[in-house]
């Protein structure tokens, strides 16, 4: 079973990708959502990560590299193969 914090982070990654009308949800979307997860942010800080710099760089990367679906209709954002593999490996390690 996925921990509540991780479940919220996954949900927020999908919500953000859909709101931005991104065709795909990527590992970068997931990492960006994890920055708002207190446990994940604590681990990153312990590794000397600068959360705000990471957030800024991820936001810029996603904006420049993720296809946007034009229009106003609801979209079905699809996970990339990389995103799927990260989730599968995380589940296998639980």
Gaussian input, Z-matrix of N, CA and C with variables (Angstrom, degrees):
# hf/3-21g

backbone

0 1
 N
 C     1     B1
 C     2     B2     1     A1
 N     3     B3     2     A2     1     D1
 C     4     B4     3     A3     2     D2
 C     5     B5     4     A4     3     D3
 N     6     B6     5     A5     4     D4
 C     7     B7     6     A6     5     D5
 C     8     B8     7     A7     6     D6
 N     9     B9     8     A8     7     D7
 C    10    B10     9     A9     8     D8
 C    11    B11    10    A10     9     D9
 N    12    B12    11    A11    10    D10
 C    13    B13    12    A12    11    D11
 C    14    B14    13    A13    12    D12
 N    15    B15    14    A14    13    D13
 C    16    B16    15    A15    14    D14
 C    17    B17    16    A16    15    D15
 N    18    B18    17    A17    16    D16
 C    19    B19    18    A18    17    D17
 C    20    B20    19    A19    18    D18
 N    21    B21    20    A20    19    D19
 C    22    B22    21    A21    20    D20
 C    23    B23    22    A22    21    D21
 N    24    B24    23    A23    22    D22
 C    25    B25    24    A24    23    D23
 C    26    B26    25    A25    24    D24
 N    27    B27    26    A26    25    D25
 C    28    B28    27    A27    26    D26
 C    29    B29    28    A28    27    D27
 N    30    B30    29    A29    28    D28
 C    31    B31    30    A30    29    D29
 C    32    B32    31    A31    30    D30
 N    33    B33    32    A32    31    D31
 C    34    B34    33    A33    32    D32
 C    35    B35    34    A34    33    D33
 N    36    B36    35    A35    34    D34
 C    37    B37    36    A36    35    D35
 C    38    B38    37    A37    36    D36
 N    39    B39    38    A38    37    D37
 C    40    B40    39    A39    38    D38
 C    41    B41    40    A40    39    D39
 N    42    B42    41    A41    40    D40
 C    43    B43    42    A42    41    D41
 C    44    B44    43    A43    42    D42
 N    45    B45    44    A44    43    D43
 C    46    B46    45    A45    44    D44
 C    47    B47    46    A46    45    D45
 N    48    B48    47    A47    46    D46
 C    49    B49    48    A48    47    D47
 C    50    B50    49    A49    48    D48
 N    51    B51    50    A50    49    D49
 C    52    B52    51    A51    50    D50
 C    53    B53    52    A52    51    D51
 N    54    B54    53    A53    52    D52
 C    55    B55    54    A54    53    D53
 C    56    B56    55    A55    54    D54
 N    57    B57    56    A56    55    D55
 C    58    B58    57    A57    56    D56
 C    59    B59    58    A58    57    D57
 N    60    B60    59    A59    58    D58
 C    61    B61    60    A60    59    D59
 C    62    B62    61    A61    60    D60
 N    63    B63    62    A62    61    D61
 C    64    B64    63    A63    62    D62
 C    65    B65    64    A64    63    D63
 N    66    B66    65    A65    64    D64
 C    67    B67    66    A66    65    D65
 C    68    B68    67    A67    66    D66
 N    69    B69    68    A68    67    D67
 C    70    B70    69    A69    68    D68
 C    71    B71    70    A70    69    D69
 N    72    B72    71    A71    70    D70
 C    73    B73    72    A72    71    D71
 C    74    B74    73    A73    72    D72
 N    75    B75    74    A74    73    D73
 C    76    B76    75    A75    74    D74
 C    77    B77    76    A76    75    D75
 N    78    B78    77    A77    76    D76
 C    79    B79    78    A78    77    D77
 C    80    B80    79    A79    78    D78
 N    81    B81    80    A80    79    D79
 C    82    B82    81    A81    80    D80
 C    83    B83    82    A82    81    D81
 N    84    B84    83    A83    82    D82
 C    85    B85    84    A84    83    D83
 C    86    B86    85    A85    84    D84
 N    87    B87    86    A86    85    D85
 C    88    B88    87    A87    86    D86
 C    89    B89    88    A88    87    D87
 N    90    B90    89    A89    88    D88
 C    91    B91    90    A90    89    D89
 C    92    B92    91    A91    90    D90
 N    93    B93    92    A92    91    D91
 C    94    B94    93    A93    92    D92
 C    95    B95    94    A94    93    D93
 N    96    B96    95    A95    94    D94
 C    97    B97    96    A96    95    D95
 C    98    B98    97    A97    96    D96
 N    99    B99    98    A98    97    D97
 C   100   B100    99    A99    98    D98
 C   101   B101   100   A100    99    D99
 N   102   B102   101   A101   100   D100
 C   103   B103   102   A102   101   D101
 C   104   B104   103   A103   102   D102
 N   105   B105   104   A104   103   D103
 C   106   B106   105   A105   104   D104
 C   107   B107   106   A106   105   D105
 N   108   B108   107   A107   106   D106
 C   109   B109   108   A108   107   D107
 C   110   B110   109   A109   108   D108
 N   111   B111   110   A110   109   D109
 C   112   B112   111   A111   110   D110
 C   113   B113   112   A112   111   D111
 N   114   B114   113   A113   112   D112
 C   115   B115   114   A114   113   D113
 C   116   B116   115   A115   114   D114
 N   117   B117   116   A116   115   D115
 C   118   B118   117   A117   116   D116
 C   119   B119   118   A118   117   D117
 N   120   B120   119   A119   118   D118
 C   121   B121   120   A120   119   D119
 C   122   B122   121   A121   120   D120
 N   123   B123   122   A122   121   D121
 C   124   B124   123   A123   122   D122
 C   125   B125   124   A124   123   D123
 N   126   B126   125   A125   124   D124
 C   127   B127   126   A126   125   D125
 C   128   B128   127   A127   126   D126
 N   129   B129   128   A128   127   D127
 C   130   B130   129   A129   128   D128
 C   131   B131   130   A130   129   D129
 N   132   B132   131   A131   130   D130
 C   133   B133   132   A132   131   D131
 C   134   B134   133   A133   132   D132
 N   135   B135   134   A134   133   D133
 C   136   B136   135   A135   134   D134
 C   137   B137   136   A136   135   D135
 N   138   B138   137   A137   136   D136
 C   139   B139   138   A138   137   D137
 C   140   B140   139   A139   138   D138
 N   141   B141   140   A140   139   D139
 C   142   B142   141   A141   140   D140
 C   143   B143   142   A142   141   D141
 N   144   B144   143   A143   142   D142
 C   145   B145   144   A144   143   D143
 C   146   B146   145   A145   144   D144
 N   147   B147   146   A146   145   D145
 C   148   B148   147   A147   146   D146
 C   149   B149   148   A148   147   D147
 N   150   B150   149   A149   148   D148
 C   151   B151   150   A150   149   D149
 C   152   B152   151   A151   150   D150
 N   153   B153   152   A152   151   D151
 C   154   B154   153   A153   152   D152
 C   155   B155   154   A154   153   D153
 N   156   B156   155   A155   154   D154
 C   157   B157   156   A156   155   D155
 C   158   B158   157   A157   156   D156
 N   159   B159   158   A158   157   D157
 C   160   B160   159   A159   158   D158
 C   161   B161   160   A160   159   D159
 N   162   B162   161   A161   160   D160
 C   163   B163   162   A162   161   D161
 C   164   B164   163   A163   162   D162
 N   165   B165   164   A164   163   D163
 C   166   B166   165   A165   164   D164
 C   167   B167   166   A166   165   D165
 N   168   B168   167   A167   166   D166
 C   169   B169   168   A168   167   D167
 C   170   B170   169   A169   168   D168
 N   171   B171   170   A170   169   D169
 C   172   B172   171   A171   170   D170
 C   173   B173   172   A172   171   D171
 N   174   B174   173   A173   172   D172
 C   175   B175   174   A174   173   D173
 C   176   B176   175   A175   174   D174
 N   177   B177   176   A176   175   D175
 C   178   B178   177   A177   176   D176
 C   179   B179   178   A178   177   D177
 N   180   B180   179   A179   178   D178
 C   181   B181   180   A180   179   D179
 C   182   B182   181   A181   180   D180
 N   183   B183   182   A182   181   D181
 C   184   B184   183   A183   182   D182
 C   185   B185   184   A184   183   D183
 N   186   B186   185   A185   184   D184
 C   187   B187   186   A186   185   D185
 C   188   B188   187   A187   186   D186
 N   189   B189   188   A188   187   D187
 C   190   B190   189   A189   188   D188
 C   191   B191   190   A190   189   D189
 N   192   B192   191   A191   190   D190
 C   193   B193   192   A192   191   D191
 C   194   B194   193   A193   192   D192
 N   195   B195   194   A194   193   D193
 C   196   B196   195   A195   194   D194
 C   197   B197   196   A196   195   D195
 N   198   B198   197   A197   196   D196
 C   199   B199   198   A198   197   D197
 C   200   B200   199   A199   198   D198
 N   201   B201   200   A200   199   D199
 C   202   B202   201   A201   200   D200
 C   203   B203   202   A202   201   D201
 N   204   B204   203   A203   202   D202
 C   205   B205   204   A204   203   D203
 C   206   B206   205   A205   204   D204
 N   207   B207   206   A206   205   D205
 C   208   B208   207   A207   206   D206
 C   209   B209   208   A208   207   D207
 N   210   B210   209   A209   208   D208
 C   211   B211   210   A210   209   D209
 C   212   B212   211   A211   210   D210
 N   213   B213   212   A212   211   D211
 C   214   B214   213   A213   212   D212
 C   215   B215   214   A214   213   D213
 N   216   B216   215   A215   214   D214
 C   217   B217   216   A216   215   D215
 C   218   B218   217   A217   216   D216
 N   219   B219   218   A218   217   D217
 C   220   B220   219   A219   218   D218
 C   221   B221   220   A220   219   D219
 N   222   B222   221   A221   220   D220
 C   223   B223   222   A222   221   D221
 C   224   B224   223   A223   222   D222
 N   225   B225   224   A224   223   D223
 C   226   B226   225   A225   224   D224
 C   227   B227   226   A226   225   D225
 N   228   B228   227   A227   226   D226
 C   229   B229   228   A228   227   D227
 C   230   B230   229   A229   228   D228
 N   231   B231   230   A230   229   D229
 C   232   B232   231   A231   230   D230
 C   233   B233   232   A232   231   D231
 N   234   B234   233   A233   232   D232
 C   235   B235   234   A234   233   D233
 C   236   B236   235   A235   234   D234
 N   237   B237   236   A236   235   D235
 C   238   B238   237   A237   236   D236
 C   239   B239   238   A238   237   D237
 N   240   B240   239   A239   238   D238
 C   241   B241   240   A240   239   D239
 C   242   B242   241   A241   240   D240
 N   243   B243   242   A242   241   D241
 C   244   B244   243   A243   242   D242
 C   245   B245   244   A244   243   D243
 N   246   B246   245   A245   244   D244
 C   247   B247   246   A246   245   D245
 C   248   B248   247   A247   246   D246
 N   249   B249   248   A248   247   D247
 C   250   B250   249   A249   248   D248
 C   251   B251   250   A250   249   D249
 N   252   B252   251   A251   250   D250
 C   253   B253   252   A252   251   D251
 C   254   B254   253   A253   252   D252
 N   255   B255   254   A254   253   D253
 C   256   B256   255   A255   254   D254
 C   257   B257   256   A256   255   D255
 N   258   B258   257   A257   256   D256
 C   259   B259   258   A258   257   D257
 C   260   B260   259   A259   258   D258
 N   261   B261   260   A260   259   D259
 C   262   B262   261   A261   260   D260
 C   263   B263   262   A262   261   D261
 N   264   B264   263   A263   262   D262
 C   265   B265   264   A264   263   D263
 C   266   B266   265   A265   264   D264
 N   267   B267   266   A266   265   D265
 C   268   B268   267   A267   266   D266
 C   269   B269   268   A268   267   D267
 N   270   B270   269   A269   268   D268
 C   271   B271   270   A270   269   D269
 C   272   B272   271   A271   270   D270
 N   273   B273   272   A272   271   D271
 C   274   B274   273   A273   272   D272
 C   275   B275   274   A274   273   D273
 N   276   B276   275   A275   274   D274
 C   277   B277   276   A276   275   D275
 C   278   B278   277   A277   276   D276
 N   279   B279   278   A278   277   D277
 C   280   B280   279   A279   278   D278
 C   281   B281   280   A280   279   D279

   B1=1.4612
   B2=1.5288
   B3=1.3145
   B4=1.4617
   B5=1.5218
   B6=1.3173
   B7=1.4595
   B8=1.5280
   B9=1.3103
   B10=1.4644
   B11=1.5268
   B12=1.3386
   B13=1.4699
   B14=1.5232
   B15=1.3280
   B16=1.4613
   B17=1.5189
   B18=1.3142
   B19=1.4613
   B20=1.5293
   B21=1.3155
   B22=1.4672
   B23=1.5270
   B24=1.3253
   B25=1.4679
   B26=1.5226
   B27=1.3267
   B28=1.4661
   B29=1.5212
   B30=1.3241
   B31=1.4641
   B32=1.5258
   B33=1.3219
   B34=1.4668
   B35=1.5295
   B36=1.3194
   B37=1.4623
   B38=1.5254
   B39=1.3332
   B40=1.4663
   B41=1.5253
   B42=1.3225
   B43=1.4698
   B44=1.5220
   B45=1.3169
   B46=1.4637
   B47=1.5240
   B48=1.3230
   B49=1.4685
   B50=1.5293
   B51=1.3244
   B52=1.4759
   B53=1.5257
   B54=1.3245
   B55=1.4668
   B56=1.5192
   B57=1.3221
   B58=1.4629
   B59=1.5302
   B60=1.3420
   B61=1.4663
   B62=1.5281
   B63=1.3277
   B64=1.4559
   B65=1.5227
   B66=1.3145
   B67=1.4610
   B68=1.5286
   B69=1.3322
   B70=1.4635
   B71=1.5238
   B72=1.3361
   B73=1.4617
   B74=1.5284
   B75=1.3169
   B76=1.4593
   B77=1.5261
   B78=1.3227
   B79=1.4666
   B80=1.5243
   B81=1.3321
   B82=1.4676
   B83=1.5251
   B84=1.3329
   B85=1.4700
   B86=1.5311
   B87=1.3293
   B88=1.4628
   B89=1.5238
   B90=1.3260
   B91=1.4651
   B92=1.5218
   B93=1.3272
   B94=1.4616
   B95=1.5315
   B96=1.3231
   B97=1.4660
   B98=1.5274
   B99=1.3224
   B100=1.4681
   B101=1.5214
   B102=1.3243
   B103=1.4685
   B104=1.5259
   B105=1.3370
   B106=1.4631
   B107=1.5270
   B108=1.3218
   B109=1.4558
   B110=1.5289
   B111=1.3297
   B112=1.4691
   B113=1.5321
   B114=1.3161
   B115=1.4678
   B116=1.5225
   B117=1.3249
   B118=1.4668
   B119=1.5252
   B120=1.3241
   B121=1.4654
   B122=1.5288
   B123=1.3184
   B124=1.4686
   B125=1.5309
   B126=1.3240
   B127=1.4677
   B128=1.5257
   B129=1.3248
   B130=1.4683
   B131=1.5289
   B132=1.3242
   B133=1.4739
   B134=1.5278
   B135=1.3258
   B136=1.4666
   B137=1.5310
   B138=1.3285
   B139=1.4763
   B140=1.5212
   B141=1.3356
   B142=1.4701
   B143=1.5211
   B144=1.3309
   B145=1.4662
   B146=1.5248
   B147=1.3153
   B148=1.4558
   B149=1.5287
   B150=1.3182
   B151=1.4634
   B152=1.5252
   B153=1.3146
   B154=1.4666
   B155=1.5252
   B156=1.3335
   B157=1.4682
   B158=1.5272
   B159=1.3146
   B160=1.4562
   B161=1.5236
   B162=1.3372
   B163=1.4654
   B164=1.5361
   B165=1.3237
   B166=1.4686
   B167=1.5302
   B168=1.3257
   B169=1.4616
   B170=1.5245
   B171=1.3194
   B172=1.4618
   B173=1.5200
   B174=1.3283
   B175=1.4632
   B176=1.5224
   B177=1.3237
   B178=1.4603
   B179=1.5147
   B180=1.3284
   B181=1.4619
   B182=1.5229
   B183=1.3239
   B184=1.4645
   B185=1.5243
   B186=1.3194
   B187=1.4640
   B188=1.5291
   B189=1.3219
   B190=1.4664
   B191=1.5263
   B192=1.3270
   B193=1.4631
   B194=1.5218
   B195=1.3136
   B196=1.4570
   B197=1.5231
   B198=1.3445
   B199=1.4626
   B200=1.5279
   B201=1.3318
   B202=1.4634
   B203=1.5220
   B204=1.3308
   B205=1.4602
   B206=1.5254
   B207=1.3473
   B208=1.4678
   B209=1.5291
   B210=1.3177
   B211=1.4592
   B212=1.5087
   B213=1.3297
   B214=1.4594
   B215=1.5240
   B216=1.3364
   B217=1.4610
   B218=1.5242
   B219=1.3347
   B220=1.4599
   B221=1.5199
   B222=1.3199
   B223=1.4579
   B224=1.5190
   B225=1.3117
   B226=1.4584
   B227=1.5198
   B228=1.3135
   B229=1.4615
   B230=1.5262
   B231=1.3245
   B232=1.4602
   B233=1.5288
   B234=1.3235
   B235=1.4654
   B236=1.5284
   B237=1.3210
   B238=1.4584
   B239=1.5244
   B240=1.3179
   B241=1.4559
   B242=1.5321
   B243=1.3313
   B244=1.4618
   B245=1.5163
   B246=1.3252
   B247=1.4646
   B248=1.5269
   B249=1.3302
   B250=1.4610
   B251=1.5260
   B252=1.3234
   B253=1.4700
   B254=1.5250
   B255=1.3198
   B256=1.4687
   B257=1.5225
   B258=1.3209
   B259=1.4703
   B260=1.5288
   B261=1.3386
   B262=1.4683
   B263=1.5237
   B264=1.3167
   B265=1.4703
   B266=1.5213
   B267=1.3131
   B268=1.4653
   B269=1.5247
   B270=1.3133
   B271=1.4672
   B272=1.5292
   B273=1.3389
   B274=1.4664
   B275=1.5259
   B276=1.3298
   B277=1.4626
   B278=1.5238
   B279=1.3022
   B280=1.4678
   B281=1.5080
   A1=109.00
   A2=115.56
   A3=121.20
   A4=109.38
   A5=116.06
   A6=120.86
   A7=109.68
   A8=115.93
   A9=122.02
   A10=112.28
   A11=117.71
   A12=120.59
   A13=111.32
   A14=116.82
   A15=120.51
   A16=110.66
   A17=116.45
   A18=120.39
   A19=110.53
   A20=117.14
   A21=121.42
   A22=110.20
   A23=117.27
   A24=120.79
   A25=111.29
   A26=117.64
   A27=121.03
   A28=110.99
   A29=115.59
   A30=120.17
   A31=110.77
   A32=116.52
   A33=120.03
   A34=111.51
   A35=117.84
   A36=120.90
   A37=109.98
   A38=117.10
   A39=120.45
   A40=111.28
   A41=117.19
   A42=120.79
   A43=110.41
   A44=117.06
   A45=121.01
   A46=110.96
   A47=117.38
   A48=120.38
   A49=110.63
   A50=117.17
   A51=120.49
   A52=111.28
   A53=117.41
   A54=120.29
   A55=111.47
   A56=116.95
   A57=121.00
   A58=111.19
   A59=116.47
   A60=123.74
   A61=111.85
   A62=116.48
   A63=120.78
   A64=109.50
   A65=114.48
   A66=120.10
   A67=111.02
   A68=115.53
   A69=121.09
   A70=111.16
   A71=115.01
   A72=120.70
   A73=105.89
   A74=115.71
   A75=121.85
   A76=111.27
   A77=115.28
   A78=119.28
   A79=110.34
   A80=117.06
   A81=119.99
   A82=110.92
   A83=117.58
   A84=120.82
   A85=109.87
   A86=115.51
   A87=120.13
   A88=111.09
   A89=117.03
   A90=119.73
   A91=110.74
   A92=117.22
   A93=120.76
   A94=110.55
   A95=117.16
   A96=120.58
   A97=110.97
   A98=117.23
   A99=120.50
   A100=112.54
   A101=117.21
   A102=119.65
   A103=111.48
   A104=117.01
   A105=121.40
   A106=112.17
   A107=116.81
   A108=122.72
   A109=106.99
   A110=118.22
   A111=120.37
   A112=114.02
   A113=117.71
   A114=120.36
   A115=111.36
   A116=117.00
   A117=120.91
   A118=110.63
   A119=116.91
   A120=120.66
   A121=110.62
   A122=116.82
   A123=120.69
   A124=110.75
   A125=116.63
   A126=120.87
   A127=110.10
   A128=116.64
   A129=120.21
   A130=111.39
   A131=116.90
   A132=120.28
   A133=110.95
   A134=116.88
   A135=121.01
   A136=111.41
   A137=115.99
   A138=121.58
   A139=111.05
   A140=116.61
   A141=123.95
   A142=113.41
   A143=117.21
   A144=120.31
   A145=109.54
   A146=116.11
   A147=122.20
   A148=106.49
   A149=116.10
   A150=122.00
   A151=111.69
   A152=117.45
   A153=119.83
   A154=112.09
   A155=117.79
   A156=120.00
   A157=110.54
   A158=115.76
   A159=120.50
   A160=110.59
   A161=116.50
   A162=121.12
   A163=110.66
   A164=116.06
   A165=120.94
   A166=110.94
   A167=116.41
   A168=120.42
   A169=112.28
   A170=117.09
   A171=120.43
   A172=111.42
   A173=116.38
   A174=120.46
   A175=110.54
   A176=116.94
   A177=120.78
   A178=112.25
   A179=116.57
   A180=120.55
   A181=110.96
   A182=116.69
   A183=120.88
   A184=110.08
   A185=116.59
   A186=120.77
   A187=111.27
   A188=117.02
   A189=121.32
   A190=113.80
   A191=118.14
   A192=120.27
   A193=116.29
   A194=118.54
   A195=120.19
   A196=110.06
   A197=117.42
   A198=120.13
   A199=111.37
   A200=114.93
   A201=122.15
   A202=108.14
   A203=116.30
   A204=121.73
   A205=107.84
   A206=117.77
   A207=119.64
   A208=111.25
   A209=115.45
   A210=120.75
   A211=112.45
   A212=114.32
   A213=120.28
   A214=112.67
   A215=117.32
   A216=120.27
   A217=110.13
   A218=115.75
   A219=119.94
   A220=109.04
   A221=115.83
   A222=120.25
   A223=110.00
   A224=115.23
   A225=121.83
   A226=107.48
   A227=116.62
   A228=122.21
   A229=109.12
   A230=115.82
   A231=121.61
   A232=111.27
   A233=117.46
   A234=119.43
   A235=110.45
   A236=116.36
   A237=120.33
   A238=109.18
   A239=115.56
   A240=120.39
   A241=110.27
   A242=116.51
   A243=120.40
   A244=112.09
   A245=116.81
   A246=121.99
   A247=109.51
   A248=116.66
   A249=121.13
   A250=111.16
   A251=116.60
   A252=120.09
   A253=111.86
   A254=116.99
   A255=120.27
   A256=110.15
   A257=116.75
   A258=120.72
   A259=110.03
   A260=117.23
   A261=120.53
   A262=111.43
   A263=117.06
   A264=120.29
   A265=111.36
   A266=116.62
   A267=119.77
   A268=110.26
   A269=116.21
   A270=120.21
   A271=110.60
   A272=116.74
   A273=120.53
   A274=111.90
   A275=117.62
   A276=121.28
   A277=113.26
   A278=116.91
   A279=119.96
   A280=109.87
   D1=140.11
   D2=-178.73
   D3=-81.27
   D4=135.09
   D5=178.26
   D6=-61.06
   D7=149.45
   D8=-177.39
   D9=-56.16
   D10=-44.11
   D11=-179.58
   D12=-60.90
   D13=-42.17
   D14=-179.95
   D15=-68.20
   D16=-39.91
   D17=177.68
   D18=-59.95
   D19=-42.76
   D20=177.56
   D21=-63.21
   D22=-42.97
   D23=179.56
   D24=-62.43
   D25=-43.42
   D26=177.62
   D27=-61.58
   D28=-44.54
   D29=178.75
   D30=-60.93
   D31=-45.25
   D32=-178.98
   D33=-65.11
   D34=-35.04
   D35=177.13
   D36=-62.13
   D37=-44.81
   D38=178.16
   D39=-66.16
   D40=-43.28
   D41=179.85
   D42=-59.74
   D43=-46.87
   D44=-178.78
   D45=-63.69
   D46=-43.23
   D47=179.46
   D48=-62.27
   D49=-42.49
   D50=178.64
   D51=-66.50
   D52=-43.37
   D53=-179.69
   D54=-61.83
   D55=-34.10
   D56=178.83
   D57=-84.01
   D58=0.05
   D59=-179.84
   D60=61.34
   D61=34.91
   D62=178.07
   D63=-76.58
   D64=136.11
   D65=179.67
   D66=-66.16
   D67=-34.33
   D68=-176.46
   D69=-126.62
   D70=151.12
   D71=168.35
   D72=-104.75
   D73=130.36
   D74=-172.03
   D75=-117.25
   D76=173.84
   D77=175.45
   D78=-63.10
   D79=-27.27
   D80=176.87
   D81=-66.66
   D82=-38.10
   D83=175.28
   D84=-61.50
   D85=-42.15
   D86=-179.69
   D87=-64.05
   D88=-47.00
   D89=179.09
   D90=-61.80
   D91=-40.41
   D92=178.31
   D93=-60.51
   D94=-43.10
   D95=178.23
   D96=-66.66
   D97=-36.14
   D98=179.92
   D99=-66.94
   D100=-20.94
   D101=177.39
   D102=-64.56
   D103=-22.96
   D104=177.52
   D105=-93.26
   D106=0.19
   D107=177.71
   D108=-89.28
   D109=116.08
   D110=-175.35
   D111=-54.25
   D112=-41.92
   D113=-179.01
   D114=-67.47
   D115=-44.21
   D116=179.55
   D117=-65.62
   D118=-42.53
   D119=179.57
   D120=-62.95
   D121=-37.58
   D122=178.35
   D123=-63.18
   D124=-42.77
   D125=178.17
   D126=-63.46
   D127=-44.37
   D128=179.77
   D129=-62.72
   D130=-42.08
   D131=177.70
   D132=-63.29
   D133=-37.41
   D134=178.07
   D135=-64.18
   D136=-23.62
   D137=176.69
   D138=-94.02
   D139=13.97
   D140=177.55
   D141=69.01
   D142=26.18
   D143=176.48
   D144=-78.34
   D145=140.84
   D146=173.50
   D147=-93.45
   D148=104.72
   D149=-172.94
   D150=-59.07
   D151=-44.48
   D152=-177.27
   D153=-68.06
   D154=-39.66
   D155=175.74
   D156=-64.36
   D157=-41.79
   D158=178.60
   D159=-61.78
   D160=-44.05
   D161=178.97
   D162=-60.88
   D163=-45.14
   D164=-179.36
   D165=-62.92
   D166=-45.72
   D167=-179.32
   D168=-66.48
   D169=-41.02
   D170=178.27
   D171=-64.83
   D172=-43.60
   D173=179.44
   D174=-59.98
   D175=-44.83
   D176=178.44
   D177=-64.34
   D178=-42.80
   D179=179.83
   D180=-62.58
   D181=-46.26
   D182=-179.94
   D183=-61.68
   D184=-44.35
   D185=-178.90
   D186=-61.22
   D187=-40.08
   D188=-176.45
   D189=-80.99
   D190=-24.49
   D191=-169.09
   D192=-119.00
   D193=-4.24
   D194=-177.21
   D195=-105.02
   D196=124.04
   D197=179.21
   D198=-62.09
   D199=139.37
   D200=178.51
   D201=-107.30
   D202=136.33
   D203=178.58
   D204=-87.04
   D205=120.95
   D206=179.86
   D207=-72.02
   D208=162.95
   D209=176.51
   D210=101.80
   D211=-172.03
   D212=-178.05
   D213=-124.35
   D214=-3.80
   D215=178.97
   D216=-67.40
   D217=155.26
   D218=175.07
   D219=-60.20
   D220=143.78
   D221=179.80
   D222=-118.99
   D223=158.00
   D224=177.44
   D225=-110.37
   D226=89.78
   D227=-179.45
   D228=-64.79
   D229=129.24
   D230=-176.28
   D231=-104.97
   D232=138.66
   D233=175.76
   D234=-72.62
   D235=141.18
   D236=175.48
   D237=-73.79
   D238=165.12
   D239=177.67
   D240=-60.26
   D241=-39.61
   D242=178.06
   D243=-61.34
   D244=-43.19
   D245=177.84
   D246=-60.35
   D247=-47.08
   D248=-179.51
   D249=-60.52
   D250=-41.88
   D251=-179.57
   D252=-65.48
   D253=-40.33
   D254=178.43
   D255=-61.24
   D256=-44.60
   D257=179.99
   D258=-64.87
   D259=-44.58
   D260=179.62
   D261=-60.54
   D262=-43.79
   D263=-179.71
   D264=-67.26
   D265=-36.88
   D266=177.99
   D267=-64.06
   D268=-41.07
   D269=179.66
   D270=-65.81
   D271=-39.20
   D272=-179.79
   D273=-65.97
   D274=-26.15
   D275=-177.33
   D276=-90.38
   D277=-0.62
   D278=-178.62
   D279=-78.84

